[in-house]
Amino acid sequence: MNQLLSLFLKNWMKPLLIDQEINEISKKVTRSELIALFMLKQRGEATMSQLASDMGLQKSTLTNIRQRLTKRGLIQHYRDANDQRITWISLTADGEEFADRVLETMSRMLQKIKDVLTPDEMEQLIVLLLKVAKVVQTTEQEQKEEHTTFKRIKIEDE
């Protein structure tokens, strides 16, 4: 079941958008914002560097996410008392409540799926979804690489 939850987080909740609650959640936060909220929920608090590393993002990208979530009142940030270069981030009470509500909604949806499948079918579903996710992830990575390739230009000295 944890594998299935992880799969939906990694590929956002596209397969679950048939559920109205999840559709509403997807309009409020991006996938990256939601992952940041869940990671902060698990950790309690984290430095910008820790969270960026955990999410596989550049610190500048996380700064944008932090700004958006702070603006919505879901997280708070403050400077380290001993080292002003370090910024700590944690969930606000509203952020904690939002993360809990999203997890409950996703758990209910996943439970509905689990209720209609036998244990063998559930295992097959997880294997198949992981296989599909791998293909989708590979395709997305290939597309990113196509856009970030550099062309070497030969420069001749006169």
C-alpha positions in Angstrom: 0.0 0.0 0.0 2.9 2.4 0.8 4.3 1.7 -2.7 1.0 2.7 -4.2 0.9 5.9 -2.2 4.5 6.7 -3.2 3.6 6.1 -6.8 0.7 8.5 -6.7 2.8 11.1 -5.0 5.6 10.8 -7.6 3.2 11.0 -10.5 0.9 13.4 -8.8 -2.6 12.2 -8.5 -3.6 12.1 -12.1 -5.1 8.6 -11.8 -7.2 9.7 -8.9 -8.6 13.0 -10.4 -11.9 11.2 -10.8 -12.4 11.8 -7.0 -13.8 15.4 -6.5 -11.8 16.0 -3.3 -8.5 15.0 -4.9 -9.4 17.1 -7.9 -9.9 20.1 -5.6 -6.5 19.5 -3.9 -4.7 19.3 -7.2 -6.0 22.8 -8.0 -4.6 24.2 -4.7 -1.0 22.9 -4.7 1.5 21.6 -7.2 3.0 18.2 -6.9 6.3 19.7 -5.7 4.5 21.8 -3.1 2.6 18.8 -1.8 5.8 16.7 -1.6 7.5 19.5 0.4 4.5 19.6 2.8 4.6 15.8 3.3 8.4 15.8 3.8 8.1 18.6 6.4 5.3 16.7 8.1 7.5 13.6 8.4 10.6 15.6 9.5 9.0 18.2 11.7 11.4 20.8 10.3 14.2 21.0 7.8 16.8 23.4 6.5 16.4 24.6 2.9 19.5 22.6 1.9 18.1 19.4 3.5 14.7 19.7 1.9 16.2 20.6 -1.5 18.5 17.6 -1.3 15.6 15.2 -0.2 13.4 16.5 -3.0 16.2 16.4 -5.6 15.8 20.1 -6.4 18.1 23.0 -6.7 17.9 25.4 -3.7 16.6 28.2 -6.0 13.7 26.0 -7.1 12.8 25.2 -3.5 13.0 28.9 -2.6 10.1 29.5 -5.1 8.1 26.7 -3.5 8.8 28.0 0.0 7.6 31.5 -1.0 4.4 30.2 -2.5 3.7 28.0 0.5 4.5 30.8 3.0 2.2 33.1 1.1 -0.6 30.6 1.5 0.2 30.3 5.2 1.1 26.6 5.0 4.7 26.9 6.1 6.9 29.2 8.1 10.6 29.9 7.8 13.3 31.4 10.0 17.0 31.9 10.2 19.2 29.7 12.4 20.2 31.5 15.6 23.8 30.4 15.3 24.3 30.7 11.5 22.3 33.3 9.6 23.1 31.5 6.3 20.8 28.6 7.3 17.1 28.9 6.8 14.8 26.5 8.7 11.3 25.6 7.4 8.4 24.0 9.2 4.6 23.5 8.8 2.2 26.0 10.3 -0.9 24.7 12.0 -2.8 25.3 8.7 -0.1 23.4 6.8 -0.3 20.5 9.2 -4.1 20.4 8.9 -3.9 20.6 5.1 -1.3 17.8 4.9 -3.4 15.6 7.2 -6.6 16.3 5.1 -4.8 15.4 1.9 -3.3 12.2 3.4 -6.8 11.2 4.7 -8.4 11.8 1.3 -5.7 9.8 -0.5 -6.0 7.0 2.0 -9.8 6.8 1.6 -9.4 6.6 -2.2 -6.7 4.0 -2.0 -8.8 2.0 0.5 -11.7 2.0 -2.0 -9.4 0.5 -4.6 -8.1 -2.0 -2.1 -11.6 -3.0 -1.1 -12.5 -4.1 -4.6 -9.3 -6.1 -5.3 -8.1 -9.4 -4.0 -4.7 -9.4 -2.4 -3.3 -11.0 -5.6 -5.0 -8.3 -7.8 -3.7 -5.6 -5.5 -0.1 -6.9 -5.9 -0.6 -7.1 -9.7 -1.9 -3.6 -9.7 1.1 -2.3 -7.8 3.5 -4.1 -10.1 1.7 -2.8 -13.2 1.5 0.8 -11.9 5.2 0.8 -11.0 6.0 -0.5 -14.5 3.8 2.2 -16.1 5.4 4.9 -13.8 8.9 3.8 -14.8 8.0 4.2 -18.5 6.4 7.6 -17.9 9.3 8.7 -15.8 11.8 7.6 -18.4 9.9 9.4 -21.1 9.8 12.6 -19.1 13.5 12.3 -18.4 14.2 11.8 -22.1 12.2 14.9 -22.9 14.1 17.0 -20.4 17.4 15.7 -21.8 16.3 16.6 -25.3 15.7 20.2 -24.2 18.9 20.5 -22.3 21.4 19.2 -24.8 24.2 21.4 -25.9 25.5 21.7 -29.4 29.2 22.1 -29.8 30.2 24.8 -32.1 33.8 24.7 -33.5 35.5 28.1 -33.2 38.5 28.7 -35.4 41.2 31.1 -34.4 42.3 33.6 -37.0 
